[in-house]
């Protein structure tokens, strides 16, 4: 059995916050043959910058 760590839960929250939904995160990700969705750090940072409110 695999349990989520605090680090993985925090990363999941960061991904969801950056993209606004899991659907948008999956659309931006690359899906591997075994069904795993992969995002690289640049995609996450770009999404996070585009969702920040203007100051």
N, CA and C atoms as an extended XYZ file, in Angstrom:
165
Properties=species:S:1:pos:R:3:atomname:S:1:resname:S:1:resid:I:1 pbc="F F F"
N         0.839       -1.165        0.000 N   UNK     1
C         0.000        0.000        0.000 CA  UNK     1
C         0.895        1.242        0.000 C   UNK     1
N         0.518        2.234       -0.797 N   UNK     2
C         1.277        3.473       -0.867 CA  UNK     2
C         0.466        4.584       -0.220 C   UNK     2
N         1.084        5.295        0.682 N   UNK     3
C         0.417        6.401        1.362 CA  UNK     3
C         0.969        7.717        0.858 C   UNK     3
N         0.125        8.726        0.840 N   UNK     4
C         0.586       10.053        0.459 CA  UNK     4
C         1.378       10.666        1.604 C   UNK     4
N         2.475       11.290        1.253 N   UNK     5
C         3.281       11.989        2.238 CA  UNK     5
C         2.820       13.435        2.309 C   UNK     5
N         3.248       14.134        3.320 N   UNK     6
C         2.935       15.559        3.431 CA  UNK     6
C         3.442       16.302        2.205 C   UNK     6
N         4.613       15.898        1.715 N   UNK     7
C         5.198       16.542        0.535 CA  UNK     7
C         4.319       16.334       -0.707 C   UNK     7
N         3.818       15.117       -0.912 N   UNK     8
C         3.000       14.852       -2.099 CA  UNK     8
C         1.642       15.542       -1.996 C   UNK     8
N         1.090       15.614       -0.811 N   UNK     9
C        -0.187       16.321       -0.632 CA  UNK     9
C        -0.004       17.815       -0.892 C   UNK     9
N         1.079       18.385       -0.395 N   UNK    10
C         1.361       19.805       -0.645 CA  UNK    10
C         1.557       20.077       -2.133 C   UNK    10
N         2.262       19.178       -2.822 N   UNK    11
C         2.471       19.343       -4.259 CA  UNK    11
C         1.144       19.259       -5.008 C   UNK    11
N         0.291       18.326       -4.621 N   UNK    12
C        -1.028       18.222       -5.244 CA  UNK    12
C        -1.829       19.494       -5.074 C   UNK    12
N        -1.789       20.066       -3.891 N   UNK    13
C        -2.500       21.335       -3.648 CA  UNK    13
C        -1.921       22.455       -4.497 C   UNK    13
N        -0.593       22.462       -4.635 N   UNK    14
C         0.068       23.480       -5.453 CA  UNK    14
C        -0.345       23.346       -6.925 C   UNK    14
N        -0.391       22.133       -7.426 N   UNK    15
C        -0.804       21.890       -8.819 CA  UNK    15
C        -2.257       22.333       -9.019 C   UNK    15
N        -3.139       21.942       -8.119 N   UNK    16
C        -4.556       22.297       -8.250 CA  UNK    16
C        -4.745       23.805       -8.186 C   UNK    16
N        -4.036       24.466       -7.271 N   UNK    17
C        -4.143       25.923       -7.145 CA  UNK    17
C        -3.615       26.614       -8.401 C   UNK    17
N        -2.517       26.116       -8.956 N   UNK    18
C        -1.905       26.745      -10.136 CA  UNK    18
C        -2.795       26.624      -11.370 C   UNK    18
N        -3.424       25.467      -11.556 N   UNK    19
C        -4.219       25.240      -12.761 CA  UNK    19
C        -5.695       25.550      -12.564 C   UNK    19
N        -6.148       25.581      -11.319 N   UNK    20
C        -7.546       25.900      -11.049 CA  UNK    20
C        -8.459       24.690      -11.033 C   UNK    20
N        -8.032       23.597      -11.631 N   UNK    21
C        -8.819       22.357      -11.618 CA  UNK    21
C        -7.908       21.203      -12.026 C   UNK    21
N        -8.333       19.995      -11.640 N   UNK    22
C        -7.563       18.822      -12.042 CA  UNK    22
C        -7.683       18.590      -13.541 C   UNK    22
N        -8.821       18.952      -14.123 N   UNK    23
C        -9.013       18.776      -15.565 CA  UNK    23
C        -7.989       19.602      -16.353 C   UNK    23
N        -7.801       20.856      -15.957 N   UNK    24
C        -6.833       21.715      -16.649 CA  UNK    24
C        -5.405       21.220      -16.441 C   UNK    24
N        -5.121       20.697      -15.260 N   UNK    25
C        -3.788       20.149      -14.999 CA  UNK    25
C        -3.534       18.934      -15.886 C   UNK    25
N        -4.527       18.059      -16.018 N   UNK    26
C        -4.371       16.875      -16.883 CA  UNK    26
C        -4.216       17.281      -18.344 C   UNK    26
N        -4.948       18.311      -18.774 N   UNK    27
C        -4.839       18.763      -20.163 CA  UNK    27
C        -3.448       19.306      -20.465 C   UNK    27
N        -2.804       19.910      -19.486 N   UNK    28
C        -1.460       20.461      -19.678 CA  UNK    28
C        -0.378       19.394      -19.556 C   UNK    28
N        -0.707       18.287      -18.948 N   UNK    29
C         0.274       17.236      -18.668 CA  UNK    29
C         0.453       16.305      -19.857 C   UNK    29
N         1.507       15.523      -19.768 N   UNK    30
C         1.770       14.446      -20.712 CA  UNK    30
C         1.342       13.144      -20.046 C   UNK    30
N         0.555       12.338      -20.742 N   UNK    31
C         0.103       11.064      -20.186 CA  UNK    31
C         1.015        9.953      -20.687 C   UNK    31
N         1.546        9.177      -19.755 N   UNK    32
C         2.426        8.071      -20.120 CA  UNK    32
C         1.590        6.838      -20.475 C   UNK    32
N         2.251        5.818      -20.995 N   UNK    33
C         1.554        4.587      -21.398 CA  UNK    33
C         0.867        3.880      -20.243 C   UNK    33
N         1.378        4.075      -19.033 N   UNK    34
C         0.763        3.422      -17.875 CA  UNK    34
C        -0.276        4.292      -17.173 C   UNK    34
N        -0.682        5.391      -17.825 N   UNK    35
C        -1.768        6.218      -17.301 CA  UNK    35
C        -1.356        7.282      -16.309 C   UNK    35
N        -0.068        7.504      -16.160 N   UNK    36
C         0.428        8.518      -15.234 CA  UNK    36
C         0.512        9.850      -15.970 C   UNK    36
N         0.028       10.903      -15.327 N   UNK    37
C         0.127       12.242      -15.892 CA  UNK    37
C         1.381       12.903      -15.348 C   UNK    37
N         2.170       13.510      -16.235 N   UNK    38
C         3.415       14.154      -15.824 CA  UNK    38
C         3.418       15.622      -16.226 C   UNK    38
N         3.754       16.453      -15.268 N   UNK    39
C         3.965       17.880      -15.494 CA  UNK    39
C         5.406       18.185      -15.152 C   UNK    39
N         6.037       19.037      -15.940 N   UNK    40
C         7.363       19.454      -15.530 CA  UNK    40
C         7.249       20.753      -14.733 C   UNK    40
N         8.298       21.094      -14.049 N   UNK    41
C         8.279       22.251      -13.156 CA  UNK    41
C         7.964       23.541      -13.910 C   UNK    41
N         8.450       23.672      -15.151 N   UNK    42
C         8.181       24.877      -15.936 CA  UNK    42
C         6.687       25.047      -16.202 C   UNK    42
N         5.984       23.948      -16.488 N   UNK    43
C         4.540       24.027      -16.714 CA  UNK    43
C         3.824       24.503      -15.462 C   UNK    43
N         4.240       24.007      -14.327 N   UNK    44
C         3.631       24.397      -13.065 CA  UNK    44
C         3.889       25.873      -12.773 C   UNK    44
N         5.126       26.325      -12.966 N   UNK    45
C         5.449       27.721      -12.708 CA  UNK    45
C         4.710       28.659      -13.656 C   UNK    45
N         4.600       28.275      -14.924 N   UNK    46
C         3.872       29.093      -15.901 CA  UNK    46
C         2.402       29.206      -15.522 C   UNK    46
N         1.801       28.095      -15.132 N   UNK    47
C         0.399       28.110      -14.722 CA  UNK    47
C         0.207       28.950      -13.472 C   UNK    47
N         1.119       28.836      -12.529 N   UNK    48
C         1.007       29.601      -11.279 CA  UNK    48
C         1.102       31.098      -11.552 C   UNK    48
N         1.986       31.500      -12.458 N   UNK    49
C         2.120       32.922      -12.788 CA  UNK    49
C         0.873       33.459      -13.478 C   UNK    49
N         0.248       32.637      -14.315 N   UNK    50
C        -0.913       33.109      -15.059 CA  UNK    50
C        -2.168       33.177      -14.197 C   UNK    50
N        -2.172       32.531      -13.033 N   UNK    51
C        -3.358       32.575      -12.166 CA  UNK    51
C        -3.216       33.542      -11.011 C   UNK    51
N        -2.053       34.190      -10.883 N   UNK    52
C        -1.855       35.176       -9.815 CA  UNK    52
C        -2.683       36.417      -10.113 C   UNK    52
N        -3.367       36.947       -9.109 N   UNK    53
C        -4.117       38.185       -9.322 CA  UNK    53
C        -3.173       39.356       -9.557 C   UNK    53
N        -3.585       40.253      -10.374 N   UNK    54
C        -2.784       41.448      -10.657 CA  UNK    54
C        -2.764       42.356       -9.426 C   UNK    54
N        -1.605       42.941       -9.160 N   UNK    55
C        -1.488       43.839       -8.010 CA  UNK    55
C        -1.580       45.271       -8.442 C   UNK    55
